[in-house]
Amino acid sequence: MFYDTALNRHGLPHDPFKAIVSPRPIGWIGTKAADGSLNLAPYSFFNAISDKPKLVMFSSSGYKDSVRNIEATGAFTASFASRNLSEEVNKTSIAAPHGDSEFEIAGLTPVNGSLVDAPFVGEAYAALECRMTELFQPKGLDGEASDNYVVIGQVVGIHIRDEAIRDGRFDMSTVRPLARLGYMDYCDGGDVFQMIRPTR
């Protein structure tokens, strides 16, 4: 099959776009508002985009508390979303009123960053402390801004729990990263295999 996305007449019960672009890692974004309230929300439009410097990005559908807080403070964290915390990740996706802490809703421990004033999930296998470098609305071919807000942050500190390290590596079979597929489907990345990059 083929369909033109301008018309989006795919004939399927649900749009397959996000199912095709998958699996997508989940950015479990922790922020602190200017009034001191804590926020935690999962974003499946999330990834690392540079190693030197270490940069990550996430994209929010609409101007949500995470974006508002980062714009005000310039700081956020990205906690590692793992299979063992999948129910807690899901609980933090609730549309809670501003000021209500998703940490409390999900029964998670907020730990303030060492280098940034933003909370991460104490139970997570790892967490990134980030300072915002860019915040913008991406544009389409027509030049019109998307409803999404893209946040790019430089990773200035990294936390890793001791039990996540095996043979000197962040061990995927232990941490089992949670990823978003299409629709309401998820997977974990604990089934690991290796391939060596070919040389000529």
HELIX and SHEET records of a PDB file:
HELIX    1   1 PHE A   17  ILE A   20  1                                   4    
HELIX    2   2 ASP A   65  THR A   73  1                                   9    
HELIX    3   3 ARG A   83  LEU A   85  5                                   3    
HELIX    4   4 SER A   86  LYS A   91  1                                   6    
HELIX    5   5 GLU A  102  ALA A  106  1                                   5    
HELIX    6   6 ASP A  162  ALA A  164  5                                   3    
HELIX    7   7 MET A  172  VAL A  175  1                                   4    
SHEET    1   A 3 ARG A  24  PRO A  25  0                                        
SHEET    2   A 3 LEU A 178  ARG A 180 -1                                        
SHEET    3   A 3 TYR A 186  ASP A 188 -1                                        
SHEET    1   B 7 LEU A  38  TYR A  43  0                                        
SHEET    2   B 7 GLY A  27  LYS A  32 -1                                        
SHEET    3   B 7 ALA A  75  PHE A  80 -1                                        
SHEET    4   B 7 ALA A 126  PHE A 136 -1                                        
SHEET    5   B 7 ASN A 148  ILE A 160 -1                                        
SHEET    6   B 7 LEU A  55  SER A  61 -1                                        
SHEET    7   B 7 PHE A  46  SER A  50 -1                                        
SHEET    1   C 2 PRO A 110  ASN A 112  0                                        
SHEET    2   C 2 PRO A 119  VAL A 121 -1                                        
SHEET    1   D 2 ILE A 165  ARG A 166  0                                        
SHEET    2   D 2 ARG A 169  PHE A 170 -1                                        
END                                                                             
